[in-house]
Amino acid sequence: MAARIIKVANSPLFRGVKEVDNLKIPITRMGIPYTYNLAVGVPMEKLYQSTFEDVDRLMRVSWAHST
């Protein structure tokens, strides 16, 4: 989870002058609400995956519709 938050903080949307390498800066840079949504949304997205191709396709459509 920490790696994903740091990755998003280093993305072009939030990138600052200095690259982020710890969790203190991303929370300040992105804000608590965005960080919270990211921390909740990433694990939930994993719930919408399946090893069966047809089920996986339907679950991804459901996830896209939900978000």
C-alpha positions as CSV (number, residue, x, y, z in Angstrom):
1,M,0.0,0.0,0.0
2,A,2.8,2.4,0.9
3,A,4.5,1.8,-2.4
4,R,1.3,2.5,-4.3
5,I,0.8,5.8,-2.5
6,I,4.4,6.8,-3.2
7,K,4.0,5.8,-6.8
8,V,0.9,8.0,-7.2
9,A,2.6,10.9,-5.4
10,N,5.4,10.7,-7.9
11,S,3.0,10.6,-10.9
12,P,2.7,13.7,-13.2
13,L,-0.5,14.7,-11.4
14,F,1.2,15.3,-8.0
15,R,4.9,15.4,-8.9
16,G,6.8,18.1,-7.2
17,V,10.3,19.3,-7.5
18,K,11.7,16.6,-5.3
19,E,10.9,12.9,-5.7
20,V,8.9,11.3,-2.9
21,D,10.6,8.4,-1.0
22,N,8.7,8.2,2.2
23,L,5.0,8.5,3.3
24,K,5.2,11.9,5.1
25,I,5.3,14.0,1.9
26,P,2.6,12.2,-0.2
27,I,-0.1,12.7,2.5
28,T,0.7,16.4,2.6
29,R,1.0,16.7,-1.2
30,M,-2.2,14.8,-2.0
31,G,-4.2,15.6,1.0
32,I,-5.8,13.3,3.6
33,P,-9.1,12.7,1.7
34,Y,-7.3,11.7,-1.6
35,T,-4.9,9.5,0.3
36,Y,-7.8,7.9,2.2
37,N,-9.7,7.2,-1.0
38,L,-6.6,5.7,-2.5
39,A,-5.9,3.5,0.6
40,V,-9.5,2.2,0.5
41,G,-9.9,2.0,-3.3
42,V,-6.8,-0.1,-4.2
43,P,-7.7,-3.1,-2.0
44,M,-11.3,-2.9,-3.2
45,E,-10.2,-3.0,-6.8
46,K,-8.4,-6.3,-6.0
47,L,-11.7,-7.8,-4.9
48,Y,-13.0,-7.3,-8.4
49,Q,-10.5,-9.7,-10.1
50,S,-11.0,-13.3,-11.0
51,T,-8.9,-16.1,-12.4
52,F,-11.8,-17.0,-14.8
53,E,-11.7,-14.9,-17.9
54,D,-15.4,-14.3,-18.4
55,V,-16.0,-13.6,-14.7
56,D,-13.0,-11.3,-14.6
57,R,-14.4,-9.3,-17.6
58,L,-17.8,-8.9,-15.9
59,M,-16.2,-7.9,-12.6
60,R,-14.1,-5.3,-14.3
61,V,-17.1,-3.9,-16.0
62,S,-18.9,-3.8,-12.7
63,W,-15.9,-2.0,-11.1
64,A,-15.8,0.6,-13.9
65,H,-19.5,1.2,-13.4
66,S,-19.1,1.5,-9.6
67,T,-16.3,4.0,-9.8
